[in-house]
Amino acid sequence: MKILAFLYAGGNKHSYNFLKPYLEKNIGFEVFEYAGRGNRISEKPLDSIDAIVDDLWYPISKAIDTEEPYVFYGHSMGALVAYLLCQRIQNNALKEPEKLVVSGRKAPRVARDKKIWQYPKDRFWKELIALGGIPKEMQKEASLRDFFEPIIKADFKAVEQYTFKSGKPLNIPIDVLYGDEEKENESDFVDWGKETTKEVTYRSFQGNHFFIHIYAQDIAKHLFRGFSTSK
């Protein structure tokens, strides 16, 4: 059994380490890095969701080419990437995940109004800090912000320029997790229910976009339950 995880904007392979202490020992956990960070720091960041999904397709198709059950997890940008990869897996008749767990991401058909990637530097970082998840050392150190800004802006551009395309619904359950401070309209998260023929569960947590750091144990339980409730 394994969990395949996808990163939020600006994340790297260590971004989900806070979940690992709460996962069952027999469950593998693999994070797929996008170009331009971590082990792929020498590569140019991709600023298109389609390009990111294309880039990940080969390693994902290899990772699921077994009888081993798996769950997809993604937070924010990672939720969108995971969803689109699920679509491609289904369209190619490959082994599907037991469940898709998404957090901090409104339904794919809900359009984003903000274009944060176009903001000038000061406003851009002010917006990111308000979202949460920016380490204090980066907030204080201009050189760190200068280094990561092109990477994070490419990620935001990819998400904010994504256009939803209606297609065949998934055939797997979806767990939708979100911070109560993120909810603006009733349909924002409920519309995930339109993306699958299977059960969709919703859970609200107290907190902002990065509530996952506060409720790591709860998130881990949702990931583990993916293996026992989807059959």
Buried (B, 14 or more C-beta within 10 A) or exposed (E): BBBBBBBBBBBBBEBBEBBEEBBEEEBEBBBBBBBBBBEBEEEEBBBBBEBBBEBBBEEBBEBBEEEEBBBBBBBBBBBBBBBBBBBBBBEEEEBBBBBBBBBBBBBBEBEEEEEBBEBEEEEBBEEBEEBBBBEEEBEEEEEBBEEBBEBBBBBBBBBBBBEEEEEEBBEBBBBBBBBEBBEEEEBBBBBBBEBBEBEBBEBBBEBBBBBBEBBBEBBBBBBBBBBEBBE
